[in-house]
Amino acid sequence: MVLFNKPFDVLSQFTDRGSPTPRRTLSDYIDLPGVYPAGRLDRDSEGLLLLTDDGRLQARIADPRFKLPKTYLVQVEGLPDDAALDRLRTGITLADGPTRPAAVEAIEPPALWPRDPPIRYRAAIPDSWLRLTIREGRNRQVRRMTAAVGHPTLRLVRWRIGDWSLDDLAPGAWQLA
């Protein structure tokens, strides 16, 4: 098992097909034959990505029916009140159907690495941080959930998948687990 801290603006795949301008991929960081991502993390998201050479383990990690918890540190626009957090805790109805309930709490800004490029700062609109755990993994789900309660995501860092955690792994770094 490989734990990788995927930087912002990196594709969760080893090749970039069809783009007129080359984009950074996993092959810019990981030179291990035969490992593949167990799930994905959007190009504009950061954090923990697991890679394995075990197809069964890959399916167990990525398949939502196994309900493996995934924890994100989420910087959102605005200051979510208890009602917004309760909506996330009970599940949100998105265009593709209702989500499972999420575990969510407001947190102090975490000690993270600077993002490149930085998040746009707007003096008139405050931001805040949430720790949000889901047990499914739809396309851009966390971003859609926070937007649905009126607090668009500004920065998204996946911190944990099941028992695997980012801990002190620097952006662009990987380690064997």
Secondary structure as the mmCIF struct_conf table of DSSP 4:
data_model
#
loop_
_struct_conf.conf_type_id
_struct_conf.id
_struct_conf.beg_label_comp_id
_struct_conf.beg_label_asym_id
_struct_conf.beg_label_seq_id
_struct_conf.end_label_comp_id
_struct_conf.end_label_asym_id
_struct_conf.end_label_seq_id
STRN STRN1 VAL A 2 LYS A 6
HELX_LH_PP_P HELX_LH_PP_P1 PRO A 7 PRO A 7
TURN_TY1_P TURN_TY1_P1 PHE A 8 ASP A 9
STRN STRN2 VAL A 10 VAL A 10
BEND BEND1 SER A 12 PHE A 14
BEND BEND2 GLY A 18 GLY A 18
BEND BEND3 PRO A 20 THR A 21
STRN STRN3 ARG A 24 ARG A 24
HELX_RH_3T_P HELX_RH_3T_P1 LEU A 26 ASP A 28
TURN_TY1_P TURN_TY1_P2 TYR A 29 TYR A 29
TURN_TY1_P TURN_TY1_P3 PRO A 33 GLY A 34
STRN STRN4 TYR A 36 PRO A 37
BEND BEND4 ALA A 38 GLY A 39
TURN_TY1_P TURN_TY1_P4 ARG A 43 ASP A 44
STRN STRN5 GLU A 46 THR A 52
BEND BEND5 ASP A 53 ASP A 53
HELX_RH_AL_P HELX_RH_AL_P1 GLY A 55 ALA A 62
HELX_RH_3T_P HELX_RH_3T_P2 PRO A 64 PHE A 66
STRN STRN6 LYS A 70 GLU A 77
BEND BEND6 GLY A 78 GLY A 78
HELX_RH_AL_P HELX_RH_AL_P2 ASP A 82 THR A 90
STRN STRN7 THR A 93 LEU A 94
TURN_TY1_P TURN_TY1_P5 ALA A 95 ASP A 96
STRN STRN8 GLY A 97 PRO A 98
HELX_LH_PP_P HELX_LH_PP_P2 THR A 99 PRO A 101
STRN STRN9 ALA A 103 ILE A 107
HELX_LH_PP_P HELX_LH_PP_P3 GLU A 108 PRO A 110
HELX_LH_PP_P HELX_LH_PP_P4 TRP A 113 ARG A 115
BEND BEND7 ASP A 116 PRO A 117
HELX_LH_PP_P HELX_LH_PP_P5 PRO A 118 TYR A 121
TURN_TY1_P TURN_TY1_P6 ALA A 123 ALA A 124
BEND BEND8 ILE A 125 ILE A 125
STRN STRN10 ASP A 127 ILE A 134
BEND BEND9 ARG A 135 ARG A 135
TURN_TY1_P TURN_TY1_P7 ASN A 139 ARG A 140
HELX_RH_AL_P HELX_RH_AL_P3 GLN A 141 ALA A 148
TURN_TY1_P TURN_TY1_P8 VAL A 149 GLY A 150
STRN STRN11 THR A 153 ILE A 161
TURN_TY1_P TURN_TY1_P9 GLY A 162 ASP A 163
STRN STRN12 TRP A 164 SER A 165
TURN_TY1_P TURN_TY1_P10 ASP A 167 ASP A 168
HELX_LH_PP_P HELX_LH_PP_P6 LEU A 169 ALA A 170
TURN_TY1_P TURN_TY1_P11 PRO A 171 GLY A 172
STRN STRN13 TRP A 174 LEU A 176
#
